[in-house]
Each structure stands twice: as structure tokens, then as C-alpha cells.
Amino acid sequence: MDKKIFISVIGESHASPEIAKLAEEVGVEIAKAGAVLICGGLKGVMEHAAKGVKSRNGTTIGILPGSRREEANPYIDYPIVTGIGYARNKLVVKTGHAVIALGGNYGTLSEVAFALGYEIPIVGLNTWQIIHHDGQKDTKIHRVKTAKEAVELAMKLAKEARPIEMKHEFET
């Protein structure tokens, strides 16, 4: 799997029908691209993205907050139990070569912040927008309008970033 691109998909655990549909479309596109889905392994965006990947016989990895594999949604191939609660958000982000954010609440916002801090490429689809203290929008979240655009850009950015993926650690 070390030659595969890993795409982390982050988003709300109680997804609206619109976001759920987008997440499933993102999953389909990830599988079509030959990438591996990394997610938090639970419900909402995570489950819908994994469902999309599995509909195309792709591979899914769920990094779970709890200590039981059975907590994973039914579309997760490899459940990784952590027992560390939401601290696992850092692992979800760090495991991906790129991140796609869909919708989201505060857990998603923390993952967006980790991706920005670690300089992991991040693509946003109907998600958070960061405004700096000087009123300027953060341009490091690459905003797109469709699932296909999100995955195409995430794959491109991941391939560009991969040789330097371990260049430094984000200080927290």
C-alpha cells in the first residue's frame, strides 16, 4: 500500500442529505482514482464516503476513537482502534497524503486546522472557510464545487506533496 495515495475524508457525523450524497460521490471518485480512503470510521460523512468507495470495490481504513472494531461503519475494511477519543482526528489527517473536507462541525474544524498546520493539502467541498485576524480568507483550503473536482485536485496535490510529506512536524 506504500505506493497508493491515501485520501483522508473528513466531515460531520450527522450529515445532511446533500452532504451525504456528496460524500458518497467523493468515495466513488476515490475508488475510481485507485486511492485508499482514510476516515474516522463512524457515521455521517465517514460512512457515506466509505459506502461510495466500497460500491467500486475500493479500500477503506477507519481510524476509530474508541476501543472496539465493532464501532466501525459496515463499509470499513480495516478498522484501527485507538481508544483516544477525538485525539484520533490528528491521526486521520496525518495518515492522508491529502484531505477532503465536506461540511463539518467543530471536530471537522479541528481536522482542517491540523491539515493546515501540517501543510497537508486540503480540498474543501461545502465546508469551513477560515478568515484570518486581518480579514483575509485562507487560500490553503482549495475550494471546489463537485466530488469529481475534489478528488482530482486532491490526487494532484497529494502527488505533488508526497516527496516532502514528512518534512516537519506541526507544533501543538
SVG drawing of the C-alpha trace seen along z (x, -y; Angstrom):
<svg xmlns="http://www.w3.org/2000/svg" viewBox="-31 -43 43 49">
<polyline fill="none" stroke="black" stroke-width="0.4" points="0.0,0.0 3.0,-2.4 2.7,-3.2 -1.0,-4.1 -2.3,-7.6 -4.2,-7.8 -7.0,-10.4 -8.4,-11.4 -12.1,-12.4 -13.4,-14.5 -16.8,-15.8 -19.8,-15.9 -21.0,-12.7 -24.7,-13.8 -24.6,-14.6 -27.4,-16.4 -28.8,-14.6 -26.9,-17.0 -23.6,-16.4 -24.2,-12.6 -24.7,-12.5 -21.5,-14.5 -19.6,-12.2 -20.7,-9.1 -19.8,-10.7 -16.4,-11.5 -16.0,-7.9 -16.8,-6.6 -14.3,-9.0 -11.6,-8.0 -12.1,-4.3 -12.1,-5.2 -8.8,-7.0 -7.2,-3.9 -6.6,-5.7 -7.3,-4.4 -9.9,-6.2 -8.9,-7.2 -11.7,-8.4 -12.8,-8.4 -14.7,-5.1 -18.1,-6.1 -21.3,-7.5 -22.2,-10.5 -19.7,-11.7 -17.4,-8.9 -19.9,-6.2 -21.2,-7.7 -17.7,-8.2 -16.8,-4.6 -20.0,-3.3 -19.1,-5.1 -15.6,-3.5 -17.0,-0.1 -19.5,-0.4 -16.5,-0.5 -14.5,2.3 -12.0,-0.2 -10.2,-0.1 -11.3,-1.8 -9.4,-2.4 -11.3,-3.8 -9.4,-5.3 -11.8,-4.9 -12.0,-7.0 -12.9,-4.1 -11.6,-0.6 -13.9,1.7 -13.7,2.6 -17.4,3.2 -17.9,-0.6 -16.8,-1.0 -19.4,-1.5 -20.1,1.6 -18.1,0.2 -14.7,0.1 -12.2,2.8 -9.6,2.0 -10.8,0.6 -8.0,-0.9 -8.9,-1.2 -7.2,-3.9 -9.1,-4.4 -8.1,-8.1 -11.4,-9.8 -11.3,-12.8 -7.5,-13.0 -7.7,-10.5 -8.6,-13.4 -4.8,-14.1 -4.2,-10.5 -7.0,-10.7 -5.3,-13.8 -1.7,-12.7 -2.4,-9.4 -3.6,-11.0 -1.5,-12.4 -4.3,-14.9 -7.5,-15.8 -11.0,-16.4 -13.3,-18.2 -17.1,-18.1 -19.5,-20.1 -18.5,-19.8 -18.8,-20.8 -16.1,-21.5 -14.4,-18.1 -14.0,-18.8 -12.7,-22.2 -10.0,-20.7 -9.0,-18.3 -8.9,-21.3 -6.6,-23.1 -4.3,-20.0 -4.1,-19.7 -3.3,-23.4 -0.7,-23.2 1.0,-20.1 0.8,-21.6 -1.1,-18.6 -3.0,-19.6 -6.7,-20.2 -9.6,-20.4 -12.9,-21.9 -16.4,-21.0 -19.2,-22.9 -17.0,-23.2 -15.4,-25.6 -13.8,-28.9 -11.0,-30.3 -10.8,-34.1 -7.5,-35.4 -7.4,-38.1 -6.7,-40.7 -9.9,-39.7 -8.2,-37.8 -9.5,-34.4 -7.1,-31.5 -6.3,-30.3 -4.7,-27.0 -8.2,-25.3 -8.7,-24.7 -12.4,-25.2 -14.2,-23.1 -17.9,-22.6 -18.1,-18.9 -16.9,-15.5 -15.1,-14.8 -13.2,-18.1 -12.4,-17.4 -10.8,-14.0 -9.0,-15.1 -7.4,-18.1 -6.7,-16.0 -4.9,-13.4 -2.9,-16.1 -1.9,-17.9 -1.1,-14.5 1.3,-13.5 3.0,-16.9 3.3,-16.9 4.2,-13.2 8.0,-13.5 8.1,-16.1 5.3,-14.6 7.5,-14.1 9.5,-17.4 8.5,-18.7 6.2,-18.3 3.4,-20.7 4.0,-22.1 0.8,-21.9"/>
</svg>
